Amino acid sequence: MTGWRKCTHSWCRLAPKATEDDGVLHLYPGGSPRAELAARLAEEDLDATQTQQLIETTKTLGSEQEAVVTALCAQRQATRRGSEPTESELDTIEAGLAAAASIDAIRDVGIAGTDSLARFAVEHVLAARPGILPHLIATTHHVTIDTFEWLETELSQLGYHGAIAAVLTEVSGNILATFSDSYKKMAVPFEFLAALNTTAMQLSPAQAWHLNEAAALTSALRMKAQPMRVIADAVTHHAELTQNTFRLIAEASGLDSALASAQLRSLRDEAPQNPDWGLLYLPSTRTPTPELHLERIDSNLVIDTLNTGNPWLTYLALLLTAATDSPPTDLAERALAALPNLTAFDRVNTAALLTHRWPGLALPTDDPLVRAGAARVTAAALSQTRQHQDARHLLADPDLLVRHAAAQELHDPSPDDRTVLATALQSPAQQWTCKTCGATAPVGAETCPQNHPRPTPRLP
């Protein structure tokens, strides 16, 4: 490789080359695990003390996430009683929707629990508080694609067609220009998949009914977990890259793409005006779980995808690179050169991939985001080989994000190792870096200037 540079840093020497599924390469899929856990707990049967403790804990996740978790707790209280929400609970749920609606950036981490909150609001709040409609519509760029489809159907049945159009003219900065236009965008990735392989096939009744291959392909693409704003950006602004990425995922999955595409066309043709794409997300023990494996990948596709800033596409491109037998010889240097211009989120993941596939490559250690990505892979490798103590320098990094990235991978240390690691974590840090926006903040700051929460390093 032209310009190849060997790295003498300890984390590069310690991280072994590994395959995608060996537990070493863990890319951030997006979102906050802590926020997702808090949202799930909010829908459990908590008593008053536990509820308050949960809400207090979410204060470290940012005011928007705190408002949504508080709203989820209120809706759970109403559900447990078996009655409609009280006025106080309605106020709390409306505040949660307003908080979720205030986040509209493509690269923002998003708000956990928005799907459940939006569905509950349609079923139990909208009739009593029709004024929540602007907030409800504005949350559509956060919900996942199956919830978006449900909202479109439910709101139409409730007669909100005209109201939706009126609201959308007043919602400034909404990435989804119109709700109906967004619904069309929701169908685009499925249309891409339906056209992926146009080989004519006569489906058996079981193939047309169960849709196993089509469901497995959409699962391999991680489509269900993507917020609508991310899907809309991909299919609108990066259509060709999206199609090429889909094609590679289909190839890497080993699935019969002709059969999967035929099943998608069959599903569409059952109801051309309103295909029930949500059927593809229903859990089934028949659905295959493919592992990605690719012989080669085009470095231009990977770099072009990284430059989109779309978190879904970049995540898939990095997964594909990790699953490729022999990545192009120029890809490491090109990805390294692209690092400074990538979003914060993609710098972390790209650094993880580079450390994983090219452990001898020298990474810019002055960038905490890059250090965090490298530290995550290195810590996972050390954990696997029971060399936990060798990760102590990662837990003493001056930046809390690096410590956090390493700590969450150090599973099941021995008591002696845990003592060494805990001591390293207690050493004073200088700052923390936000993996969502890339801003740095003082150690004592709970949030960055963009109101994203501070990482909290702790051993599993």
C-alpha positions as CSV (number, residue, x, y, z in Angstrom):
1,M,0.0,0.0,0.0
2,T,1.3,3.4,-1.0
3,G,2.1,5.5,2.0
4,W,1.4,2.7,4.5
5,R,2.4,3.8,8.0
6,K,3.1,1.4,10.9
7,C,1.8,2.4,14.3
8,T,3.7,1.9,17.5
9,H,0.9,2.8,19.8
10,S,0.0,0.0,22.2
11,W,-3.7,-0.2,21.2
12,C,-2.8,-0.8,17.6
13,R,-0.3,-3.5,18.5
14,L,-2.7,-5.3,20.8
15,A,-5.8,-5.4,18.6
16,P,-5.8,-8.5,16.4
17,K,-7.3,-8.8,13.0
18,A,-10.7,-10.3,13.4
19,T,-13.9,-11.3,11.6
20,E,-17.1,-9.3,11.9
21,D,-18.8,-11.7,14.2
22,D,-15.9,-12.6,16.6
23,G,-17.0,-10.1,19.2
24,V,-14.1,-7.6,18.5
25,L,-15.6,-5.2,16.0
26,H,-18.6,-3.5,17.6
27,L,-19.8,-0.6,15.5
28,Y,-22.2,1.9,17.0
29,P,-25.5,1.3,15.3
30,G,-26.8,4.7,16.5
31,G,-28.9,5.8,19.4
32,S,-28.0,5.6,23.1
33,P,-28.2,2.2,24.9
34,R,-28.7,4.0,28.2
35,A,-31.6,6.0,26.7
36,E,-33.1,2.9,25.2
37,L,-32.9,1.0,28.5
38,A,-34.5,4.0,30.3
39,A,-37.4,4.0,27.7
40,R,-38.0,0.3,28.2
41,L,-37.9,0.6,32.0
42,A,-40.5,3.4,31.8
43,E,-43.0,1.0,30.3
44,E,-42.5,-1.5,33.1
45,D,-44.8,-1.7,36.2
46,L,-42.7,0.6,38.5
47,D,-43.8,1.9,41.8
48,A,-43.8,5.6,42.6
49,T,-40.2,5.5,44.1
50,Q,-38.8,3.5,41.2
51,T,-40.5,5.9,38.7
52,Q,-39.0,8.9,40.4
53,Q,-35.5,7.3,40.5
54,L,-35.8,6.5,36.8
55,I,-36.7,10.1,35.9
56,E,-33.9,11.4,38.0
57,T,-31.4,9.1,36.3
58,T,-32.5,10.3,32.8
59,K,-31.6,13.9,33.7
60,T,-28.1,12.9,32.5
61,L,-29.4,12.0,29.1
62,G,-30.6,15.5,28.1
63,S,-33.8,17.4,28.7
64,E,-35.5,16.0,25.6
65,Q,-34.9,12.4,26.6
66,E,-35.9,13.1,30.2
67,A,-39.2,14.6,29.0
68,V,-40.0,11.5,26.8
69,V,-39.2,9.0,29.6
70,T,-41.3,11.0,32.0
71,A,-44.2,10.9,29.4
72,L,-43.7,7.1,29.0
73,C,-44.0,6.7,32.8
74,A,-47.3,8.8,32.7
75,Q,-48.7,6.7,29.9
76,R,-47.8,3.5,31.7
77,Q,-49.6,4.7,34.8
78,A,-52.8,5.3,32.8
79,T,-52.5,1.9,31.2
80,R,-52.1,0.2,34.5
81,R,-55.3,1.9,35.8
82,G,-57.1,0.9,32.7
83,S,-58.4,4.4,32.2
84,E,-57.7,7.4,30.0
85,P,-54.9,9.7,31.1
86,T,-55.7,12.4,33.7
87,E,-55.2,16.1,32.9
88,S,-51.8,16.0,34.6
89,E,-50.7,13.0,32.6
90,L,-52.0,14.6,29.4
91,D,-49.8,17.6,30.2
92,T,-46.8,15.3,30.7
93,I,-47.4,13.4,27.5
94,E,-47.8,16.5,25.5
95,A,-44.6,17.9,26.9
96,G,-42.8,14.7,25.9
97,L,-44.1,14.9,22.3
98,A,-43.0,18.5,22.1
99,A,-39.5,17.6,23.3
100,A,-39.2,14.8,20.7
101,A,-40.5,17.1,18.0
102,S,-37.8,19.6,18.8
103,I,-35.0,17.3,17.4
104,D,-34.8,17.4,13.7
105,A,-31.2,17.0,12.5
106,I,-30.3,14.0,10.4
107,R,-27.2,13.2,12.5
108,D,-28.8,13.7,15.9
109,V,-28.8,10.7,18.1
110,G,-32.6,10.7,18.2
111,I,-34.9,10.1,21.2
112,A,-35.6,6.7,22.5
113,G,-39.2,5.8,23.2
114,T,-40.7,8.0,20.6
115,D,-42.4,5.1,18.8
116,S,-44.4,4.0,21.8
117,L,-45.2,7.6,22.8
118,A,-46.5,8.5,19.3
119,R,-48.7,5.4,19.1
120,F,-50.2,6.0,22.6
121,A,-50.8,9.7,21.8
122,V,-52.8,8.8,18.7
123,E,-54.9,6.2,20.6
124,H,-55.4,8.0,23.9
125,V,-54.4,11.7,23.7
126,L,-55.3,13.2,20.3
127,A,-59.0,13.2,20.8
128,A,-58.7,15.1,24.1
129,R,-55.9,17.3,23.0
130,P,-56.1,17.9,19.2
131,G,-53.5,20.6,19.7
132,I,-50.8,18.0,20.0
133,L,-51.1,17.3,16.2
134,P,-48.2,19.6,15.2
135,H,-45.9,17.9,17.7
136,L,-47.1,14.4,16.7
137,I,-46.4,15.2,13.0
138,A,-43.0,16.6,13.8
139,T,-42.0,13.4,15.6
140,T,-42.5,11.3,12.4
141,H,-38.9,11.9,11.4
142,H,-37.8,10.1,14.6
143,V,-40.1,7.0,14.6
144,T,-39.1,3.8,12.8
145,I,-40.5,2.9,9.4
146,D,-43.1,0.5,10.7
147,T,-44.5,3.0,13.2
148,F,-44.5,5.6,10.5
149,E,-46.7,3.3,8.3
150,W,-49.0,2.7,11.3
151,L,-49.3,6.5,12.0
152,E,-50.1,7.2,8.3
153,T,-52.9,4.6,8.4
154,E,-54.3,5.6,11.8
155,L,-54.3,9.3,11.2
156,S,-56.0,8.9,7.8
157,Q,-58.7,6.8,9.4
158,L,-59.2,9.4,12.0
159,G,-59.8,12.0,9.3
160,Y,-56.7,14.1,9.8
161,H,-55.8,14.5,6.1
162,G,-56.5,18.2,5.8
163,A,-55.2,18.9,9.3
164,I,-51.9,17.2,8.4
165,A,-51.4,19.4,5.4
166,A,-52.2,22.6,7.4
167,V,-49.8,21.6,10.2
168,L,-46.9,20.8,7.9
169,T,-47.0,24.2,6.3
170,E,-46.4,25.6,9.8
171,V,-43.7,23.2,11.0
172,S,-40.4,24.9,10.1
173,G,-37.3,22.9,9.6
174,N,-39.1,19.6,9.2
175,I,-37.1,17.3,7.0
176,L,-40.2,15.7,5.8
177,A,-41.8,18.2,3.4
178,T,-45.2,16.6,3.6
179,F,-46.6,13.7,5.4
180,S,-47.9,12.0,2.2
181,D,-44.6,12.6,0.5
182,S,-42.9,11.0,3.4
183,Y,-45.2,8.0,3.0
184,K,-44.0,7.7,-0.6
185,K,-40.4,7.9,0.6
186,M,-41.1,5.1,3.1
187,A,-42.0,2.8,0.2
188,V,-38.9,3.6,-1.9
189,P,-36.4,1.3,-0.2
190,F,-38.9,-1.6,-0.6
191,E,-39.2,-0.6,-4.3
192,F,-35.5,-0.7,-4.6
193,L,-35.4,-4.2,-3.2
194,A,-38.3,-5.3,-5.4
195,A,-36.2,-4.2,-8.4
196,L,-32.9,-5.6,-7.1
197,N,-33.3,-8.8,-9.1
198,T,-35.9,-8.8,-11.8
199,T,-35.6,-12.5,-12.7
200,A,-39.2,-13.8,-13.2
201,M,-40.2,-16.3,-10.6
202,Q,-43.3,-18.3,-9.9
203,L,-43.7,-18.2,-6.2
204,S,-45.2,-21.2,-4.4
205,P,-48.1,-20.4,-2.0
206,A,-45.8,-20.9,1.0
207,Q,-43.1,-18.5,-0.5
208,A,-45.7,-15.8,-1.2
209,W,-47.3,-16.2,2.2
210,H,-44.3,-16.5,4.5
211,L,-42.0,-14.0,2.8
212,N,-39.0,-15.5,4.6
213,E,-36.2,-14.3,2.2
214,A,-37.7,-10.8,1.8
215,A,-37.9,-10.5,5.6
216,A,-34.4,-11.7,6.1
217,L,-33.1,-9.2,3.5
218,T,-34.8,-6.2,5.2
219,S,-33.4,-7.5,8.5
220,A,-29.9,-7.6,7.1
221,L,-30.4,-4.0,6.0
222,R,-31.3,-3.0,9.6
223,M,-34.3,-1.1,8.1
224,K,-36.7,-1.5,11.0
225,A,-34.4,0.4,13.4
226,Q,-33.9,3.4,11.2
227,P,-35.7,6.7,11.9
228,M,-37.8,7.9,8.9
229,R,-35.6,11.0,8.6
230,V,-32.6,8.9,7.9
231,I,-34.4,6.7,5.3
232,A,-35.8,9.8,3.6
233,D,-32.4,11.3,3.3
234,A,-30.9,8.1,1.9
235,V,-33.5,7.5,-0.8
236,T,-33.9,11.2,-1.7
237,H,-30.3,12.4,-1.8
238,H,-28.3,9.3,-2.2
239,A,-30.5,7.0,-4.3
240,E,-27.8,5.4,-6.4
241,L,-25.5,4.7,-3.4
242,T,-28.5,3.3,-1.5
243,Q,-29.3,0.9,-4.3
244,N,-25.7,-0.2,-4.7
245,T,-25.4,-0.8,-0.9
246,F,-28.6,-2.8,-1.0
247,R,-27.2,-4.9,-3.8
248,L,-24.0,-5.6,-1.9
249,I,-25.9,-6.5,1.3
250,A,-28.0,-9.0,-0.7
251,E,-24.9,-10.5,-2.2
252,A,-23.1,-10.7,1.2
253,S,-26.1,-12.2,2.9
254,G,-26.1,-15.2,0.6
255,L,-29.9,-15.0,0.2
256,D,-31.7,-15.8,-3.0
257,S,-32.1,-12.2,-4.2
258,A,-34.4,-13.3,-7.1
259,L,-36.7,-14.9,-4.6
260,A,-36.6,-12.0,-2.1
261,S,-37.4,-9.5,-4.9
262,A,-40.2,-11.6,-6.2
263,Q,-41.7,-11.8,-2.7
264,L,-41.5,-8.0,-2.4
265,R,-43.2,-7.5,-5.7
266,S,-45.9,-10.0,-4.7
267,L,-46.5,-8.2,-1.5
268,R,-46.8,-4.9,-3.3
269,D,-49.2,-6.2,-5.9
270,E,-51.6,-7.5,-3.2
271,A,-52.4,-3.8,-2.4
272,P,-50.6,-1.5,-4.9
273,Q,-52.0,1.7,-3.3
274,N,-51.1,0.7,0.3
275,P,-48.7,-2.3,0.5
276,D,-48.4,-3.7,4.0
277,W,-44.6,-3.6,4.3
278,G,-44.9,-4.0,8.0
279,L,-45.5,-7.7,7.5
280,L,-41.8,-8.0,6.8
281,Y,-41.0,-7.0,10.4
282,L,-43.2,-9.6,12.1
283,P,-41.0,-12.0,14.0
284,S,-40.8,-15.6,12.7
285,T,-38.7,-18.6,13.5
286,R,-38.7,-19.4,9.8
287,T,-36.8,-16.2,8.8
288,P,-33.2,-16.9,8.0
289,T,-30.5,-15.0,10.0
290,P,-27.8,-14.4,7.4
291,E,-24.2,-13.6,8.3
292,L,-22.5,-11.2,5.9
293,H,-19.6,-12.4,3.8
294,L,-18.2,-10.6,0.8
295,E,-15.2,-11.4,-1.4
296,R,-14.5,-7.9,-2.6
297,I,-15.8,-4.3,-2.2
298,D,-15.4,-1.1,-4.2
299,S,-13.4,1.4,-2.2
300,N,-15.1,4.2,-4.1
301,L,-18.5,3.0,-2.8
302,V,-17.2,3.0,0.8
303,I,-15.6,6.4,0.7
304,D,-18.6,7.9,-1.2
305,T,-20.9,6.5,1.5
306,L,-18.8,7.8,4.3
307,N,-19.0,11.2,2.8
308,T,-22.9,11.2,2.7
309,G,-23.1,11.7,6.5
310,N,-26.1,9.3,6.4
311,P,-25.7,7.1,9.5
312,W,-27.6,4.2,8.1
313,L,-25.6,4.0,4.8
314,T,-22.3,4.5,6.5
315,Y,-23.0,1.8,9.1
316,L,-23.9,-0.6,6.3
317,A,-20.8,0.3,4.3
318,L,-18.5,-0.3,7.3
319,L,-20.2,-3.6,8.1
320,L,-19.7,-4.7,4.5
321,T,-16.0,-3.7,4.7
322,A,-15.6,-5.7,7.9
323,A,-17.1,-8.7,6.2
324,T,-15.0,-8.5,3.1
325,D,-12.2,-11.1,2.6
326,S,-9.7,-8.8,0.9
327,P,-10.6,-5.1,1.1
328,P,-9.0,-2.9,-1.7
329,T,-5.4,-2.0,-0.9
330,D,-6.1,1.7,-1.1
331,L,-9.1,1.7,1.2
332,A,-7.3,2.1,4.5
333,E,-5.3,5.2,3.4
334,R,-8.4,6.7,1.7
335,A,-10.5,6.2,4.8
336,L,-7.7,7.6,7.0
337,A,-7.5,10.7,4.7
338,A,-11.3,11.1,5.0
339,L,-11.4,10.9,8.8
340,P,-11.1,14.7,9.5
341,N,-14.1,15.5,7.4
342,L,-16.5,12.8,8.6
343,T,-19.2,13.4,11.2
344,A,-18.4,12.6,14.8
345,F,-20.4,9.4,14.8
346,D,-18.7,8.2,11.6
347,R,-15.2,9.0,12.9
348,V,-15.7,6.7,15.8
349,N,-17.0,3.9,13.7
350,T,-14.4,4.3,10.9
351,A,-11.6,4.4,13.4
352,A,-13.0,1.1,14.9
353,L,-13.0,-0.5,11.5
354,L,-9.5,0.7,10.6
355,T,-8.2,-0.7,13.9
356,H,-10.0,-3.9,13.3
357,R,-8.9,-4.5,9.7
358,W,-5.6,-2.7,9.6
359,P,-4.1,-2.9,13.1
360,G,-0.8,-1.6,11.9
361,L,-2.2,1.7,10.5
362,A,-1.2,4.8,12.4
363,L,-4.4,6.8,13.4
364,P,-4.4,10.4,14.5
365,T,-4.3,10.1,18.3
366,D,-5.0,13.8,18.9
367,D,-8.6,13.2,18.0
368,P,-10.7,11.8,20.9
369,L,-13.3,10.4,18.6
370,V,-10.7,8.4,16.7
371,R,-9.2,7.2,20.0
372,A,-12.6,6.1,21.1
373,G,-13.2,4.0,18.1
374,A,-9.8,2.4,18.4
375,A,-10.1,1.9,22.1
376,R,-13.4,0.1,21.7
377,V,-11.9,-2.5,19.4
378,T,-8.7,-2.9,21.4
379,A,-10.6,-3.3,24.7
380,A,-12.9,-6.0,23.1
381,A,-9.8,-7.9,21.9
382,L,-8.1,-7.7,25.3
383,S,-11.3,-8.8,27.0
384,Q,-11.6,-11.8,24.7
385,T,-8.0,-12.9,25.5
386,R,-8.4,-12.3,29.3
387,Q,-5.8,-9.5,29.2
388,H,-8.0,-7.0,30.9
389,Q,-5.3,-5.2,32.8
390,D,-3.6,-4.2,29.6
391,A,-6.6,-1.9,28.9
392,R,-5.9,0.3,32.0
393,H,-4.3,3.0,29.9
394,L,-7.5,3.3,27.9
395,L,-9.5,3.8,31.1
396,A,-7.1,6.6,32.1
397,D,-7.4,8.5,28.8
398,P,-7.9,12.3,29.3
399,D,-11.2,12.1,27.5
400,L,-14.3,10.5,29.1
401,L,-15.6,9.3,25.7
402,V,-12.5,7.1,25.2
403,R,-12.8,5.7,28.7
404,H,-16.5,5.0,28.1
405,A,-15.9,3.3,24.7
406,A,-13.2,1.0,26.3
407,A,-15.0,0.3,29.5
408,Q,-18.2,-1.1,28.0
409,E,-16.2,-3.8,26.2
410,L,-14.3,-5.1,29.2
411,H,-16.5,-8.0,30.3
412,D,-16.0,-10.4,33.2
413,P,-12.6,-9.3,34.5
414,S,-11.1,-11.2,37.4
415,P,-11.4,-9.5,40.8
416,D,-7.8,-8.4,40.6
417,D,-8.2,-7.1,37.1
418,R,-11.4,-5.2,38.1
419,T,-9.5,-3.5,40.9
420,V,-6.8,-2.3,38.5
421,L,-9.3,-1.1,35.9
422,A,-11.5,0.6,38.5
423,T,-8.4,2.5,39.8
424,A,-7.6,3.6,36.3
425,L,-11.2,4.9,35.8
426,Q,-10.8,7.0,39.0
427,S,-7.9,9.0,37.6
428,P,-8.9,12.6,36.8
429,A,-10.1,13.3,33.2
430,Q,-9.6,16.6,31.4
431,Q,-12.7,16.8,29.2
432,W,-15.3,14.7,27.3
433,T,-16.2,14.7,23.6
434,C,-19.7,14.2,22.3
435,K,-19.9,11.3,19.8
436,T,-23.0,12.8,18.3
437,C,-21.9,16.3,17.4
438,G,-18.1,16.2,18.1
439,A,-18.1,19.1,20.6
440,T,-15.9,19.0,23.6
441,A,-17.0,19.9,27.1
442,P,-15.5,20.3,30.6
443,V,-15.6,17.1,32.7
444,G,-18.2,18.6,35.0
445,A,-20.7,19.5,32.2
446,E,-23.8,17.3,32.1
447,T,-24.4,18.0,28.4
448,C,-22.5,19.4,25.5
449,P,-23.5,22.7,23.9
450,Q,-26.0,20.8,21.7
451,N,-27.6,19.3,24.8
452,H,-26.3,15.7,24.2
453,P,-25.5,13.9,27.4
454,R,-22.1,13.3,28.9
455,P,-20.7,9.7,28.6
456,T,-20.4,7.9,31.9
457,P,-17.6,5.3,31.9
458,R,-18.3,2.3,34.0
459,L,-17.3,-1.3,33.8
460,P,-20.0,-3.8,32.8
